Amino acid sequence: MARISRLGRRDVTEAVGEIYDRYVRQRGNVPNMFRTVATGQKFCRQ
């Protein structure tokens, strides 16, 4: 079974990292679903 990794702050581009930072400021964490979707970075820009 294939697995999709959740990306950490150091694993993403600066643009996606800014979104991560916003989640941390607002929620205190980055949701796992967003960390998984971040593997397909075009989805993060929408």
MOFENRA-V466635 format. One line per field, one symbol per residue. ss: DSSP state (H for helix, E for strand, L for the rest). phi: phi as a letter, one per 20 degrees, with the letter a starting at -180 (. if undefined). psi: psi as a letter, one per 30 degrees, with the letter a starting at -180 (. if undefined). Layout:
ss->???
phi->???
psi->???
This chain:
ss->LLLLLLLLHHHLLHHHHHHHHHHHHHHLLLLHHHHHHLLLHHHLLL
phi->.fcdfeeegfedfffffffgfffffednbdggfffffffdgfffee
psi->kkkklkklefflleeeeeeeeeeeeefflkkeeeeefffifffff.
